[in-house]
Amino acid sequence: MNLNPGDLVFIQGGWISFFDLGRFEVVTSPVAFIAMVSRPESPLRRFFRLMTGGR
């Protein structure tokens, strides 16, 4: 896939599609979900949870 910033991409039902300017056509490809990567919680979010009593 050759995607550029600002390209419009659709993901639905395990498929991704976008318009390829080089080939001047819509490209559709299956997508496989491998895993989610957790990221550390931001200090601002922790502070907000602390101030609102949330968990």
Beta strands, then each sheet from edge to edge (+ up, - down):
strand 1: 9-12
strand 2: 15-20
strand 3: 25-30
sheet 1: 1+ 2- 3+
end
